[in-house]
Amino acid sequence: MNVIRNIIDIRKEKGISQEFIADALHVDTSVVSNIERGKRELKVSELEIIAKALKVDVLYLLTYPHIYVKKEKDYTEPIEAILQLKLTGDKREKVLKLIFGDNDLEFLDE
């Protein structure tokens, strides 16, 4: 993984100039040129600024050209939850309906 190469590729792909990146970093264009040529190290603090200037995520700069997609966990198994409330009268029915909607409920105390 070469972050600098990714920055160059994304910058060129989007038609963004070194001057634009330099303005975002508040540095001279020669600093951006030196970073891209490996003559100056890229600071971590500069990475976020460059990502914003390129309108991409920092993670995208690291994973380019692949797109990182956060995978959600597969919750196919039912989850057991225990909730204890002391309610009386019609408040009980209202609260249960508010929390669980019209889903079928199993009451252990009845």
Secondary structure, 3 states (H helix, E strand, C coil): CCHHHHHHHHHHHCCCCHHHHHHHHCCCHHHHHHHHCCCCCCCHHHHHHHHHHHCCCHHHHHHCCCCCCCCCCCCCCCCCCCCCCCCCHHHHHHHHHHHHCCCCCCCCCC
